[in-house]
Amino acid sequence: MKLIMFDMDGTLLDTEALIVEHMTTTFEAAGLETPTTAQSRRVIGLSLPVAIARLLGTEVTPLAEQLADDYRGRYRASLVQAEGREGLFPGAREALDFLATWPDTLLGIATGKGLSGVHRLTQLHGIAGHFVTLQTPDHNPSKPHPGMMLRGMAETGAEARDTVIIGDTTFDIEMGKAAGTKAIGVTWGHHDPHELLAAGADLLVETYADLPLAIKKVLES
């Protein structure tokens, strides 16, 4: 059994502008110095309290938790106007449809998004049926802890040698390597290609059209 796990923000979904916007307004409303776009991009993929704590330069504190709650409220309130700002990257749907036809292969999600957001977005884009395991911070530690990968493998019965994470950040790559799995970095996300390679990515892909062959290569090596 093969297991292909996908990150969401920056890998499947182009949500950067929306995330950066709400991070800025959350800090502004609290009277805090706002993070730059580059700083906000660097923490996308972490669970929200951990991401905000990094921007504050602290561990997770009550302030970070409070700001995370405020961010969630702002994000939810904006969804009516967010149409078209949480789109799939080009080729993502086609790649998922194709991978879903592979025999003895299961697809899953490992993301810093909350579970309710995962359900909303996979249903919005009509891809919910492709994923048999959904791993989020609701029941796992934040990336790069390997918990999401370990739990995904436990739920599906896949072995580490037959599992790969597809992600755009070093958090994704480090999570996979810590779990003993393969890792493929995508170059259209939030961390630079050389960082993904330095974190241990087995391969990089520049388009979704390149992904199926890359998966075959890493899982057969």
Phi, psi and omega per residue, in radians:
M1 nan 2.223 3.083
K2 -1.742 2.485 3.105
L3 -2.206 2.139 3.111
I4 -1.966 1.981 -3.118
M5 -1.791 2.404 -3.122
F6 -2.063 2.341 2.845
D7 -1.255 2.864 -3.138
M8 -1.872 -1.267 -3.066
D9 -1.120 2.108 3.125
G10 1.568 -0.211 3.118
T11 -2.005 -1.092 3.046
L12 -1.540 -0.665 -2.968
L13 -2.035 2.404 3.087
D14 -1.638 1.427 -3.056
T15 -1.973 0.169 -3.007
E16 -0.986 -0.861 -3.065
A17 -1.051 -0.719 -3.132
L18 -1.159 -0.752 -3.135
I19 -1.134 -0.816 -3.130
V20 -1.077 -0.734 3.139
E21 -1.038 -0.811 -3.091
H22 -1.308 -0.518 3.053
M23 -1.128 -0.726 3.136
T24 -1.095 -0.867 -3.095
T25 -1.184 -0.548 3.098
T26 -1.123 -0.794 3.120
F27 -1.192 -0.689 3.121
E28 -1.055 -0.790 -3.098
A29 -1.116 -0.473 3.131
A30 -1.553 0.028 3.139
G31 1.290 0.433 -3.107
L32 -1.844 2.727 3.056
E33 -1.078 2.278 -3.052
T34 -1.411 2.479 3.070
P35 -1.219 2.654 3.043
T36 -1.289 2.891 3.068
T37 -0.993 -0.767 -3.129
A38 -1.078 -0.705 3.128
Q39 -1.153 -0.737 3.120
S40 -1.143 -0.693 3.121
R41 -1.052 -0.619 -3.054
R42 -1.158 -0.435 -3.055
V43 -1.805 -0.034 3.081
I44 -1.101 2.285 -3.097
G45 2.005 -0.447 3.045
L46 -1.386 2.777 3.011
S47 -1.099 2.628 -2.934
L48 -1.013 -0.846 3.128
P49 -1.064 -0.646 3.123
V50 -1.192 -0.725 3.123
A51 -1.074 -0.794 -3.122
I52 -1.187 -0.670 3.099
A53 -1.063 -0.689 3.096
R54 -1.099 -0.706 3.118
L55 -1.173 -0.549 3.088
L56 -1.377 -0.288 -3.085
G57 1.340 0.538 -3.102
T58 -2.329 3.090 2.879
E59 -1.342 3.083 3.087
V60 -1.191 2.071 -3.077
T61 -2.145 2.974 3.047
P62 -0.972 -0.604 3.099
L63 -1.125 -0.771 3.117
A64 -1.077 -0.726 3.111
E65 -1.116 -0.709 3.131
Q66 -1.131 -0.764 3.109
L67 -1.131 -0.641 3.096
A68 -1.089 -0.734 3.101
D69 -1.106 -0.716 3.123
D70 -1.112 -0.762 3.116
Y71 -1.026 -0.818 -3.127
R72 -1.024 -0.745 3.129
G73 -1.095 -0.751 3.116
R74 -1.124 -0.732 -3.120
Y75 -1.102 -0.833 -3.127
R76 -1.076 -0.725 -3.100
A77 -1.152 -0.410 -3.088
S78 -1.540 -0.122 -2.944
L79 -1.110 -0.501 3.115
V80 -1.100 -0.660 -3.137
Q81 -1.596 -0.019 -3.031
A82 -1.575 0.095 -3.100
E83 -0.964 2.250 -3.140
G84 1.519 -0.063 -3.113
R85 -1.838 0.147 3.087
E86 -2.289 0.767 -3.022
G87 -1.410 2.751 3.011
L88 -1.248 2.536 3.032
F89 -1.176 2.666 3.138
P90 -0.956 2.289 3.098
G91 1.525 -0.163 -3.077
A92 -1.125 -0.812 -3.109
R93 -1.076 -0.787 -3.116
E94 -1.102 -0.695 3.123
A95 -1.134 -0.754 3.132
L96 -1.112 -0.759 3.119
D97 -1.037 -0.727 -3.113
F98 -1.207 -0.815 -3.117
L99 -1.108 -0.543 3.139
A100 -1.159 -0.281 3.129
T101 -1.568 -0.147 -3.113
W102 -1.192 2.348 3.114
P103 -1.200 2.589 3.069
D104 0.946 0.650 -3.120
T105 -2.320 2.311 3.107
L106 -2.081 2.613 3.114
L107 -1.984 2.568 3.123
G108 -2.553 3.019 3.126
I109 -2.089 2.420 2.978
A110 -2.376 1.855 -2.933
T111 -2.484 2.739 3.022
G112 -1.410 -0.130 3.086
K113 -1.223 2.683 3.014
G114 -1.255 2.780 -3.062
L115 -1.089 -0.643 3.139
S116 -1.111 -0.676 3.093
G117 -1.167 -0.654 3.097
V118 -1.087 -0.822 3.125
H119 -1.061 -0.786 -3.103
R120 -1.064 -0.800 -3.035
L121 -1.343 -0.657 3.099
T122 -1.181 -0.591 3.071
Q123 -1.270 -0.697 3.117
L124 -0.982 -0.717 -3.082
H125 -1.663 0.061 3.062
G126 1.215 0.525 -3.108
I127 -2.064 0.096 -3.066
A128 -1.005 -0.638 -3.083
G129 -1.200 -0.214 -3.138
H130 -1.363 -0.380 -2.946
F131 -1.890 2.220 -3.107
V132 -1.749 -0.236 3.109
T133 -2.453 2.278 -3.109
L134 -2.101 1.931 -3.090
Q135 -1.940 2.144 -3.052
T136 -2.418 3.021 3.074
P137 -1.185 -0.134 3.102
D138 -1.071 -0.528 -3.098
H139 -2.445 0.398 3.104
N140 -2.552 2.743 2.963
P141 -1.158 2.803 3.099
S142 -1.138 2.623 2.914
K143 -0.974 2.615 0.135
P144 -1.575 0.245 3.027
H145 -0.956 2.463 -3.065
P146 -1.351 0.031 -3.012
G147 -0.934 -0.726 -3.116
M148 -1.094 -0.729 3.137
M149 -1.205 -0.753 -3.123
L150 -1.096 -0.722 -3.137
R151 -1.222 -0.670 3.084
G152 -1.063 -0.731 3.115
M153 -1.178 -0.676 3.136
A154 -1.129 -0.667 -3.125
E155 -1.221 -0.541 -3.046
T156 -1.794 -0.287 -3.094
G157 1.443 0.170 3.137
A158 -1.357 2.551 3.054
E159 -1.519 2.727 -3.116
A160 -1.025 -0.663 -3.101
R161 -1.178 -0.292 -3.115
D162 -1.890 0.304 -3.057
T163 -2.157 2.500 3.118
V164 -2.435 2.500 3.019
I165 -1.842 2.370 3.075
I166 -1.905 2.068 -3.082
G167 -2.689 2.916 -3.068
D168 -1.910 -0.040 -3.100
T169 -2.190 2.840 3.056
T170 -1.094 -0.467 3.114
F171 -1.076 -0.704 3.124
D172 -1.156 -0.826 -3.089
I173 -1.122 -0.795 -3.134
E174 -1.125 -0.639 3.089
M175 -1.063 -0.828 3.141
G176 -1.107 -0.788 -3.122
K177 -1.121 -0.654 3.123
A178 -1.156 -0.490 3.120
A179 -1.536 -0.081 3.134
G180 1.455 0.284 -3.094
T181 -1.750 3.071 2.982
K182 -1.394 2.823 -3.131
A183 -2.548 2.291 3.084
I184 -2.064 2.229 3.108
G185 -1.675 2.473 3.054
V186 -1.826 2.478 -2.982
T187 -1.596 -0.005 -3.073
W188 -1.716 0.177 -3.054
G189 -1.785 -2.465 -2.886
H190 -1.706 -0.277 3.089
H191 -2.030 2.601 -3.053
D192 -1.227 2.627 -3.130
P193 -0.948 -0.702 -3.105
H194 -1.167 -0.500 3.085
E195 -1.222 -0.693 3.131
L196 -1.109 -0.736 3.106
L197 -1.142 -0.736 3.133
A198 -1.110 -0.527 3.125
A199 -1.345 -0.206 3.074
G200 2.010 0.218 3.129
A201 -0.993 2.340 3.123
D202 -1.303 -0.607 3.103
L203 -2.632 2.769 2.976
L204 -2.042 2.575 3.024
V205 -2.200 2.551 -3.110
E206 -1.763 -0.296 3.098
T207 -2.547 2.815 3.075
Y208 -1.155 -0.444 3.109
A209 -1.100 -0.462 -3.134
D210 -1.454 -0.210 -2.950
L211 -1.196 -0.817 -3.091
P212 -0.981 -0.776 3.130
L213 -1.132 -0.687 3.120
A214 -1.092 -0.708 3.117
I215 -1.097 -0.793 3.109
K216 -1.033 -0.717 -3.114
K217 -1.108 -0.832 -3.053
V218 -1.276 -0.569 -3.115
L219 -1.431 -0.272 3.101
E220 -1.729 -0.083 -3.095
S221 -1.436 nan nan
